[in-house]
């Protein structure tokens, strides 16, 4: 395996292990080469459990749930299919992330309008999905190796940007919570000040009225007498 591919796979494994995440892959044109380079790493079973090689279109439909209408309209080598492959693998493997590879390794494009060396890499998580395209020039073997290397680099770039975005969203959420708490505290302080000002302006509200007691009862004294009609 190419040293650059090995280095990229090692970097990816460190990211996954460091964040306690798992990955699955769905491959078409690379025929399992991506899964092979990942499982070359000792201890890969802690972050990599299974993968899918769906070389034919029917396999993409049956194994990964790719929309047959999308395949007919866009072709297997497209952003839409790459994303659906990644999402299908993600669902089946119950992983945290998925990588898909669909392209034209050559030596011919087998009637496709896309040139040899074209590849789409799909990346998916539980909350987002993306597809990136590139074109590589070389033999069939060189293109397949290049596709794998590009997939590894794309995955790391997408995940780094996703983690950065998540960190920013988390920081924003914490800031919003702090702002809301401060606003609530300010409102409570203002209410307390208003209540204190009201008490100072109307001190009688805090005093109970008591009638003076001079030893006499309030009311009229009634004298009862017997009378005859």
KAHUCOR-V398874 format. One record per run of one state. SS is the DSSP state (A for helix, B for strand, O for the rest). FROM is the first residue (numbers start at 1). LEN is the number of residues. Records with the same first field share a line. If there is no record, write none. Layout:
# KAHUCOR-V398874
SS->FROM-LEN + FROM-LEN
This chain:
# KAHUCOR-V398874
O->1-2 + 19-4 + 28-5 + 40-4 + 47-1 + 54-3 + 65-3 + 75-4 + 94-3 + 104-14 + 126-3 + 136-4 + 202-1 + 207-23
A->3-16 + 33-7 + 44-3 + 57-8 + 68-7 + 79-15 + 140-62 + 203-4
B->23-5 + 48-6 + 97-7 + 118-8 + 129-7
